[in-house]
């Protein structure tokens, strides 16, 4: 866990940081008979290897009478899972067991179905594979409480590319799932066990896991859920989804644990005495790899840059990590109302975990991010 210090000691304006906290307080406070706009939130910022103690807001559940949020609350962080899944895959790249320039079919022969034989592993890392975000029968599979293997089979055999790989950009959770399956086939471990063995355990992250595993269920926050998702049957709060461990969005964590992962990246792949990946790997993961594809239109490469599984900032779009962040900042957004960014120029990071469905008001996360970024002196 990072050492806690005062904002001023790491070059952050405490009064400006308080503006972010005040916004989170207002949005997590219920008015009258209506529940709060944002049931719960947590904000943690760090710089130069140290951090300001995380602040927690709101309630553990979605109702106005739910108990106050716990200091050790666990959040389902949705697509903030993806960079960690890709980080795991890069461990195999470093060991000479996986090649980014290899066709996916080298590792999964059946992936050739529906003319996907020219898709490279790197296309899966950069959302340029043409795969869909979700399977056509995603809702039905979840309603059936299908195991992860059913989603994997669909991503491999049933997906039809929207465009030839490397010629366009389309956000694709199923590409992340295929990468997770490659990791499973190479390592002989489930993706959940692999991340636990290679990342979480070495770093001492006892409150992070892909799927709830043996984490204390009482610490889990309840989330707002999309209208299509049966809350009891297969929604984000259901036992099924919590236990599935979706590699594209099923990780649980705390601000303190995720801060270690942020600092790992700022340190060039190491934390304390533990090295997870090399500094060369971190550089590749966090610089614009869309420039590697000559057939990708220049406006896409310029305005929606991606590293290897890590999003670079997309200014002036709904997918921005923050309006005040430089282009070199990287991080990710999550559907459960989560956002994090890392600014290598200022050696800083920001983690915002909420339990608000992001699609209801994506701008709220950006506004919180802006208030934090403005605190950096």
N, C-alpha and C positions, 0 to 999 in steps of 0.2 A: 504494500500500500504506500502511496506517495505521502511524503511529509506534509502536514498542514501548516500553512503560514498565512500571514495577513495579506490582503490584496496589494497594499503598498510595497511590501517587501519584494514582490516580483513584478513591479512596474505596472500595476493595475489600479485604476482609479476606483476607490471603494464607493464613492457617491454614485458614479455612473453604473457600477455593477449592481448597486442597490436598485436602480431603475429596472433592471431585468427581474430582480426578485420581487419588486412591487407589481410588475405586470403579472408574474406567475401567481402572486397572492390574489390579485383581483380576479383572475380567470378561474382560480380553483375555489373561490368563495361563492357559496350558493346565495341566491337572493329570493326571498319569499318562498313560495311553494316549489319553485323550479330547482332542479339540481344544478350544480356548477357547470359552466361551459366546458371546463377541463377538470375531470374528476381528481387527478393528481398530477404532480410534476416533480422533477428533481433537476437541479442545475449544478454542474461542477465545472470549474475552470482551473487551468494550470498553466504554468510557464516556467521555463528554465529548470525543469526537473522537480518542481514543487507544486503544490496545489492549495487552493482555498477549500476549506471544508465544505462538502456538498450541502446544499440547502434543499429541504423537502417541503412540499406544499400539498394541501388538499387531504383526500381521504383514501383509505385502502380499497374501498369499493366505489361503485358508481352512484350509489344513492346518497342523498343529502344527510342521512342519518348513519352512514357507514362510519366505522371508527377512524380516527385520524391516521394518516399514513405513518407506517413504521420507519424508524431510522435505518432498518436493515431490509427495507422493501425490495422485492425482486420484480423486475420489469421484463415483459416479453418485448424484445427490442426489434422484432420484425426484420426488415431488410438490412439493418445494421449487422445482421448475421453474415451477410454475403462477403464482406471483406475478410472476415475471419475464415470462412470456408476457402476462399481463394488463397489466403495466407498459408493455410494447411497444404494446399496443392503446390505452392511454391517451395515448400520444404522438400517435396519429391523432385521438383525440378533441380534443386541444388544437389540432390543425391544422385543425379544422373538417371533417374527412373522415369522421368516424364519430360517430354519436349514440347515447348509451346508451338513450334513450327511443324509439328507432326500432325497428320490428319487424325481426327477423332477416331476413325475406323481402325487405326493401329491398336487402340486399346479396347474399342467396342465395335467389332465388325458389323453388328446388326444396325449400327447408326447410319449405314448407307441407305436405309429405306427412305423413299421419297426424295431421291437425288441429293442426299446430304454427304456424299462421298468426298467432296472437295472442302468440306468444313474443317478448318484447323483448330487446334486446341485454343490458340490465342483468340480466335473469333468468339469462343465461349466466355473468355475473360473480359471482353470489351463490348459486349452487347451488339456485335456486328455479325452474329451467326444467322440471323433471320428467324430464329426459333421464336415461338410465341411466349408471352409472359407466363401464361397459365394454359393447361390442357383444356380442350373443349369440354371434357367431362369432369373438370375439376370439382364442381359442386356436387355432382353425383358420387364421385369417389369419396369425398369427405362425408357425405350423407351415409354412405355405406361403411364408414370407418375403415377405409382401405389402408393397408400397410404401405409404408414408404416404397416398397418394391413395386407396387402397382403404378405409382406415379413415375418411377424410374422407367418401367417398361413403356409407358405412354410417351415419355420424353424421347426415348430412343427410337421406338418403332412407329409411332403414330403421328409425330409432328411433321408438318409440311412447312418448309421455309417460306417466309413472306417475300424473300428476295435472295439472290445469290450471295453467299457469305462474302463479307468484305466490301460490299458495294453500298451499304446503307447502315443506319443505326435504328435499333428498336429494343427497348428495355426488355430483358428476357430472364425471368426467374428460372425457366426450364433449362437455360444454358448453365446456370449455377448448379442445378440438380445433376446435369450430365457430368460436370466437373467433379461433383461429389462422388458419383458412381465410378469415375476413373480412379479417384483416390481409394475407394473401397476395393476395386479390383487389383490395384497395384499393392496396396498395403495388407490386404487380407483382413482388415478391420472394418467395422461399421464406421461411417463418417463421424458419428457421435463419439465412439471410442477413440478414433484417431485424433480428433481435436483435443479430447481430454488428455490423452497420452503425450501428445507432442507440443501442446500449447498451454492449456489450462493448468495441468498439474506442475509442469516445470516452473511456471510463473507464480505458483501458489494461489491461483484464483479459485477459491473454494466456493464462491457464489456465482459461478458462471458454468453453463452447460448447454449443449445442444439438446433440446428436450429437457423436461424438468428433472429427469433421472432421480437422484436421491436428495434433491434440494427440498427444504422444508416448505410444504405447501401453504402453511399459514402465512408465509412471508409474501406470497404471490399477490400482486395487485390485480384488481378486476378492471377490464378495459371496456370502453365503448366498442360496440361491434357493428359491422355493416349490416344493413337491413336484411340482406339475403342470407346471412349466416345464422343458423339456429343456435341460439345461445347455449342451450343445454346439449344439443346433439353434436355440433361440429364447429362451433364458433371459437374465437380466440380463447374464451374462458372455459371451454369444455375440457374434461379430462383427456379426450381423444387428441385434440390439437396440442395440448400441453405436452403430451407424451410422444407425439409423432416425431418430433425433432427434425422438422423440415430444414434442409441445409440452406434454403433461400430465405428463411424467415422464422425459424423456431428456436432461437437462442434466448436464454434468460441470463440476466446479469444485473449488476448494481453499478452505480456511478463509480465507486471506488475501484471495482475490478476493471471496468472498461477504461478507466483512466490509466491503468497499468499498460493496457494494449496501446493506447495513444502514445504514452511515453516510450514504449518499445519502438514505435515507428520513428519518433523524434530522435531516439538514440541510435538510429541506423540498424535496428534489428535485434538489439540486446536490452536487457533490463537487469540491473544488479550483476550477478555473476552468470546469468543465463543468456545465451545467444540462441535465438530462434531461427533467424535468417541473417544473411550477410547484408552489409550496407549497399552492395551492388544490387541485390534483389529489391531492397526498399526503394532505391532510386528508380528501378524499372517499374515497380508497382505504382509509383506515385507521380509519374510523368506521362505526358500524353502519348499513348500508344496508338491512337487512331491515325497518327502520322505515318505509321508503318504500312498502311493499306493504300496503295496508289489509286485504287478505283473508288475510294470513298470521297464524296463531294467535299470540297474545301470548306464550305460554310458549316457543315456538320463537324468536321475536324476542329474547326476554330471555336465554335460556340457550345459544343457538347463534348468536351474532352473527357476521356477515361484513361486511367492507368490500367494496370492488370488487376481488375476487380475492385479498384478503389476509384470513386468518382472525384474528378477535379471540379472545382467550382464552375457553375454554369450561370454567370451573371445575366441579369435581365430575362430570366426564364422562371417559370413556376418551380423548377427544380434547383434553384439556387440554394447554396448552403448559407448564404448571407450576402447582403448588398455591399457590405464594407470590407469584404474579404478579398485578398489578391487572387489572381488567377492560379497561383501555385498552391493555394489551399486545397486540401482534399479531405474526403470523409464520406458520408452517406446519409440518406434519408430513409425513414421507415414508416410503414402504413399505420402502425400503432401510435403515431405521434412522437416519433423519435428522430433525433438529428445529432450528428456530431461533426466537428471539423477539427483539422489540424493545420496550423499555419507554420510551416517550417521556417519562414523568414523571421518570424517573431518568437519562434520556439514555444508556441502556445497551443492549447487545445481547449475545446468547449464541448461539453456533453449535456444534451437536453433530453431527458426521458419524460414522457407524459403518458397518460392513459386515454388520450383523446384520439379518436379516429382521425387521421391526418386529412383525409379527403373532405371533412366537414369544414375545415378552415386552415388550409396549408400555410397561409400567411402568418398565422400566429407563431409558428416555429421560427419563421424568418425574422419576425419582429424581435423575438427573444434573442436570437442569434446576433442581430444588429446591435442590441443594447449591450451584449457582452463584448462584441468586437470593439465597440466604441470605448470600452474601459481600458484598452491596452494603450499605455503611454509610450 
